[in-house]
């Protein structure tokens, strides 16, 4: 590169810099596009009446003393919703 015209060398450096900027912008856009939107609410256990009933029983036995029957504030803990 030392034998080239300085103007050509500066132009080559500018093109290289601009190419890197474009690559960074495209990469950022691709990452942002892949992560766009709110996370999907999915229940890993699924939705069925048996699971709902079992969850209700579990809450009644372990949580109501502090959080109240409906998840409202109890005497020892804040509301859950």
N, C-alpha and C positions, 0 to 999 in steps of 0.2 A: 504494500500500500504506500510505501514511502515515495515511490516514483510517480504517483498519480497527482493530478492537478488538485490543489487544496479545495477548490469549489466542488469538484466531483466527490472528494472524500467527505466533505461536510454534508453534501446531499445524501450520500450513502448512509452516513450516521443518522441523519434525520429520518430517512426511510426506515431504517432498522428500529429506531425509537418509536416511530409511529406504528410500526407493525407490532411491537411489544405492547403498546397501549391498546391497540385494537384487540389483541389476544386476551389481555387482562379484562377488558370490558365484556367481551363475549363470554369468557369463563365466568365472570361474576353474574352475568345475565342468566347463563345456563344453571348455575347453582341456585340463584334466587328463584328461577322459574320452577325448579324441581322441589323447592321448599315452600312454594306459595300456597296460600289458603290455610285456614285453620286446621288444626289436627282433627282427624276423624274420630268421633266418639264411637268406639266399638267396645262392646263388652266381651272380653275374651272367654267368658263362661257361657255366652249365649243368653237367650231370653226364653225361659220356660217357667211354667207355674210351679214346678217342684223347686227350682232354684230360688225363686222369689219367696216361697213359703219357708224354705230353710234359712234364707237370709233374714227374714222377719223373726224367726225363732231365735237365731243367733243374736240379733240386735236386742230382742226382748230380754234375753238372759244376761248379756254382758254390757249393754250400753245404756239402757233406760235409767239406771240408778243415777247416772251423771248427766246424761243428755236429755232426759225426758222421753215420754212415750212416742212423740211424733218428731223427734229430732230438734225440738225447740230447746231453749235454754233450760237446764235443770238447776238444781241448787249448787252443784259442784263443777259444772262445765258449761261452755257457751253453746249456742245453737249450731247445728251442723249445716244448716242451709240458710 
